[in-house]
């Protein structure tokens, strides 16, 4: 998504005032998948059932590592984009921060 949203897209985001979630899944190949959804439980179930993103159809998720709630879709999408740029070890550190876990 571009930095500058068109009027219609901006209004859609503003109208969607429910919380959104960024979630991290550890996949069978060891990679960490990052996703965003207003209903992360359903979305994780979709990934596990092979109905999620192409990446998780090829690399099935083995466990949900962390979930973080955000106030709205825009905030969650910004966070998702930031997380996706992180290296694996940085994502693991983030998981520890979000969950309070120390052993991953």
PyMOL commands that set and color helices and strands:
alter all, ss='L'
color gray80, all
select helices_A, chain A and resi 7-15+40-48+54-58+73-84+88-99
alter helices_A, ss='H'
color red, helices_A
select strands_A, chain A and resi 20-27+32-37+61-70
alter strands_A, ss='S'
color yellow, strands_A
deselect
rebuild
show_as cartoon
